[in-house]
Amino acid sequence: MFAGTLLLFAAAAAQDLIYTSFFSSSAVGGYDPVAYFTDGKPVKGNSRFKLRYKGANWYFASAGHRRMFQMNPGKYIPQYGGYCAWAVAHNDTAKGDPLQWTIHDGKLYLNYDQQTQADWNADRDHWIEAADRYWPQVIQ
């Protein structure tokens, strides 16, 4: 019941190209999107290195990471705007959890939870192909 309610709220809020929670305008849940590539793990961003981009606040662990993002945001923005890649592949939306992530072919993907991440990873090329068909129409 609770998970269904969360999905309902995520779907109702899914109007922007970049996922932010109902109560926040933070992209990637306040995590530094560059760190996934440079550090190989999620790293919380710092408000001192905040940047407003595409209607969301992006947080970075350092000025250098913010600069890297500014120079090439498309490289670091999660696919499907940070919505759950599995959900988008099913023509739906759900929040992407910044702790459930994968870099595949140089692109960052987020998923809803650990089980969803495991299911998505089992056949990720198939799910990416499906999600690419539905994105960005799924949020309209």
BALOBA-1460 file (C-alpha; in Angstrom, 3 decimals):
// residues 140
<rec num="1" residu="m" x="0.000" y="0.000" z="0.000"/>
<rec num="2" residu="f" x="2.711" y="2.479" z="1.014"/>
<rec num="3" residu="a" x="4.838" y="1.712" z="-2.080"/>
<rec num="4" residu="g" x="1.787" y="2.167" z="-4.292"/>
<rec num="5" residu="t" x="1.121" y="5.529" z="-2.685"/>
<rec num="6" residu="l" x="4.715" y="6.569" z="-3.348"/>
<rec num="7" residu="l" x="4.402" y="5.580" z="-6.995"/>
<rec num="8" residu="l" x="1.153" y="7.496" z="-7.255"/>
<rec num="9" residu="f" x="2.770" y="10.640" z="-5.856"/>
<rec num="10" residu="a" x="5.774" y="10.227" z="-8.151"/>
<rec num="11" residu="a" x="3.504" y="9.823" z="-11.155"/>
<rec num="12" residu="a" x="1.389" y="12.819" z="-10.181"/>
<rec num="13" residu="a" x="4.484" y="14.984" z="-9.802"/>
<rec num="14" residu="a" x="6.070" y="13.746" z="-13.019"/>
<rec num="15" residu="q" x="5.728" y="16.886" z="-15.076"/>
<rec num="16" residu="d" x="9.298" y="18.113" z="-15.265"/>
<rec num="17" residu="l" x="12.130" y="16.751" z="-17.380"/>
<rec num="18" residu="i" x="14.253" y="16.469" z="-14.236"/>
<rec num="19" residu="y" x="12.889" y="14.424" z="-11.335"/>
<rec num="20" residu="t" x="12.707" y="16.237" z="-8.012"/>
<rec num="21" residu="s" x="10.724" y="15.046" z="-5.029"/>
<rec num="22" residu="f" x="7.401" y="16.533" z="-3.991"/>
<rec num="23" residu="f" x="9.062" y="18.497" z="-1.208"/>
<rec num="24" residu="s" x="12.346" y="19.507" z="-2.820"/>
<rec num="25" residu="s" x="13.747" y="20.970" z="-6.010"/>
<rec num="26" residu="s" x="16.945" y="18.925" z="-5.686"/>
<rec num="27" residu="a" x="18.007" y="16.845" z="-8.661"/>
<rec num="28" residu="v" x="19.437" y="13.384" z="-7.895"/>
<rec num="29" residu="g" x="18.250" y="13.736" z="-4.297"/>
<rec num="30" residu="g" x="21.006" y="16.258" z="-3.591"/>
<rec num="31" residu="y" x="23.775" y="13.900" z="-4.691"/>
<rec num="32" residu="d" x="26.616" y="15.069" z="-6.934"/>
<rec num="33" residu="p" x="25.947" y="13.679" z="-10.448"/>
<rec num="34" residu="v" x="29.597" y="14.091" z="-11.462"/>
<rec num="35" residu="a" x="30.831" y="11.963" z="-8.547"/>
<rec num="36" residu="y" x="29.241" y="8.819" z="-9.989"/>
<rec num="37" residu="f" x="31.727" y="9.138" z="-12.855"/>
<rec num="38" residu="t" x="34.775" y="10.465" z="-11.009"/>
<rec num="39" residu="d" x="34.473" y="8.662" z="-7.660"/>
<rec num="40" residu="g" x="32.495" y="5.609" z="-8.775"/>
<rec num="41" residu="k" x="29.949" y="6.086" z="-6.002"/>
<rec num="42" residu="p" x="27.170" y="8.413" z="-4.828"/>
<rec num="43" residu="v" x="28.499" y="11.442" z="-2.955"/>
<rec num="44" residu="k" x="26.214" y="13.994" z="-1.285"/>
<rec num="45" residu="g" x="26.536" y="17.451" z="-2.772"/>
<rec num="46" residu="n" x="27.253" y="20.595" z="-0.799"/>
<rec num="47" residu="s" x="25.007" y="23.673" z="-0.877"/>
<rec num="48" residu="r" x="28.121" y="25.827" z="-1.380"/>
<rec num="49" residu="f" x="28.413" y="24.297" z="-4.851"/>
<rec num="50" residu="k" x="24.763" y="24.512" z="-5.921"/>
<rec num="51" residu="l" x="23.692" y="25.244" z="-9.485"/>
<rec num="52" residu="r" x="20.196" y="25.899" z="-10.850"/>
<rec num="53" residu="y" x="19.728" y="24.090" z="-14.156"/>
<rec num="54" residu="k" x="16.607" y="22.941" z="-16.044"/>
<rec num="55" residu="g" x="14.321" y="23.914" z="-13.179"/>
<rec num="56" residu="a" x="16.175" y="21.909" z="-10.537"/>
<rec num="57" residu="n" x="18.887" y="22.537" z="-7.979"/>
<rec num="58" residu="w" x="22.006" y="20.463" z="-8.597"/>
<rec num="59" residu="y" x="24.471" y="19.960" z="-5.763"/>
<rec num="60" residu="f" x="28.150" y="19.134" z="-6.157"/>
<rec num="61" residu="a" x="30.871" y="17.973" z="-3.795"/>
<rec num="62" residu="s" x="33.338" y="20.531" z="-5.143"/>
<rec num="63" residu="a" x="33.672" y="23.588" z="-7.340"/>
<rec num="64" residu="g" x="35.555" y="21.394" z="-9.813"/>
<rec num="65" residu="h" x="32.605" y="19.030" z="-10.162"/>
<rec num="66" residu="r" x="30.230" y="21.958" z="-10.645"/>
<rec num="67" residu="r" x="32.519" y="23.309" z="-13.374"/>
<rec num="68" residu="m" x="32.656" y="19.895" z="-15.093"/>
<rec num="69" residu="f" x="28.852" y="19.753" z="-15.070"/>
<rec num="70" residu="q" x="28.550" y="23.279" z="-16.469"/>
<rec num="71" residu="m" x="30.895" y="22.396" z="-19.322"/>
<rec num="72" residu="n" x="28.938" y="19.273" z="-20.320"/>
<rec num="73" residu="p" x="25.663" y="18.768" z="-18.409"/>
<rec num="74" residu="g" x="24.400" y="16.136" z="-20.843"/>
<rec num="75" residu="k" x="27.238" y="13.846" z="-19.814"/>
<rec num="76" residu="y" x="26.262" y="13.918" z="-16.139"/>
<rec num="77" residu="i" x="22.474" y="14.300" z="-16.010"/>
<rec num="78" residu="p" x="20.938" y="10.885" z="-15.300"/>
<rec num="79" residu="q" x="19.066" y="9.348" z="-18.180"/>
<rec num="80" residu="y" x="15.336" y="10.020" z="-18.194"/>
<rec num="81" residu="g" x="15.938" y="13.034" z="-15.965"/>
<rec num="82" residu="g" x="16.611" y="10.870" z="-12.925"/>
<rec num="83" residu="y" x="13.270" y="9.060" z="-13.031"/>
<rec num="84" residu="c" x="13.446" y="5.309" z="-12.461"/>
<rec num="85" residu="a" x="14.770" y="3.731" z="-15.674"/>
<rec num="86" residu="w" x="12.725" y="0.546" z="-15.105"/>
<rec num="87" residu="a" x="9.499" y="2.533" z="-14.724"/>
<rec num="88" residu="v" x="10.166" y="4.564" z="-17.876"/>
<rec num="89" residu="a" x="10.801" y="1.284" z="-19.740"/>
<rec num="90" residu="h" x="7.258" y="0.316" z="-18.706"/>
<rec num="91" residu="n" x="5.816" y="3.662" z="-19.896"/>
<rec num="92" residu="d" x="5.418" y="4.870" z="-16.323"/>
<rec num="93" residu="t" x="7.282" y="7.082" z="-13.878"/>
<rec num="94" residu="a" x="8.669" y="6.625" z="-10.396"/>
<rec num="95" residu="k" x="11.387" y="8.312" z="-8.419"/>
<rec num="96" residu="g" x="14.956" y="7.373" z="-9.110"/>
<rec num="97" residu="d" x="16.898" y="6.495" z="-5.966"/>
<rec num="98" residu="p" x="20.407" y="8.008" z="-6.111"/>
<rec num="99" residu="l" x="21.724" y="4.948" z="-4.249"/>
<rec num="100" residu="q" x="20.384" y="2.544" z="-6.930"/>
<rec num="101" residu="w" x="22.508" y="3.494" z="-9.896"/>
<rec num="102" residu="t" x="24.446" y="2.132" z="-12.846"/>
<rec num="103" residu="i" x="26.740" y="3.695" z="-15.407"/>
<rec num="104" residu="h" x="26.288" y="1.877" z="-18.706"/>
<rec num="105" residu="d" x="27.891" y="3.001" z="-21.969"/>
<rec num="106" residu="g" x="28.929" y="6.242" z="-20.279"/>
<rec num="107" residu="k" x="25.413" y="7.124" z="-19.110"/>
<rec num="108" residu="l" x="24.024" y="7.278" z="-15.577"/>
<rec num="109" residu="y" x="20.790" y="5.417" z="-14.805"/>
<rec num="110" residu="l" x="18.820" y="5.473" z="-11.546"/>
<rec num="111" residu="n" x="16.194" y="2.984" z="-10.392"/>
<rec num="112" residu="y" x="13.479" y="2.964" z="-7.745"/>
<rec num="113" residu="d" x="14.888" y="0.431" z="-5.261"/>
<rec num="114" residu="q" x="17.326" y="-2.460" z="-4.912"/>
<rec num="115" residu="q" x="14.996" y="-5.115" z="-6.374"/>
<rec num="116" residu="t" x="14.086" y="-2.907" z="-9.324"/>
<rec num="117" residu="q" x="17.782" y="-2.246" z="-9.901"/>
<rec num="118" residu="a" x="18.509" y="-5.994" z="-9.932"/>
<rec num="119" residu="d" x="15.650" y="-6.677" z="-12.370"/>
<rec num="120" residu="w" x="16.777" y="-3.838" z="-14.632"/>
<rec num="121" residu="n" x="20.421" y="-4.967" z="-14.587"/>
<rec num="122" residu="a" x="19.419" y="-8.517" z="-15.579"/>
<rec num="123" residu="d" x="18.528" y="-7.271" z="-19.101"/>
<rec num="124" residu="r" x="19.526" y="-3.628" z="-19.110"/>
<rec num="125" residu="d" x="20.019" y="-3.265" z="-22.881"/>
<rec num="126" residu="h" x="16.438" y="-4.409" z="-23.436"/>
<rec num="127" residu="w" x="15.097" y="-2.038" z="-20.771"/>
<rec num="128" residu="i" x="17.138" y="0.901" z="-22.079"/>
<rec num="129" residu="e" x="15.769" y="0.319" z="-25.568"/>
<rec num="130" residu="a" x="12.218" y="0.230" z="-24.180"/>
<rec num="131" residu="a" x="12.724" y="3.329" z="-22.026"/>
<rec num="132" residu="d" x="14.229" y="5.257" z="-24.939"/>
<rec num="133" residu="r" x="11.005" y="4.618" z="-26.892"/>
<rec num="134" residu="y" x="8.856" y="6.147" z="-24.143"/>
<rec num="135" residu="w" x="11.064" y="9.070" z="-23.107"/>
<rec num="136" residu="p" x="10.160" y="11.951" z="-22.809"/>
<rec num="137" residu="q" x="6.505" y="11.400" z="-23.789"/>
<rec num="138" residu="v" x="5.923" y="9.410" z="-20.579"/>
<rec num="139" residu="i" x="6.084" y="12.594" z="-18.484"/>
<rec num="140" residu="q" x="3.630" y="14.573" z="-20.586"/>
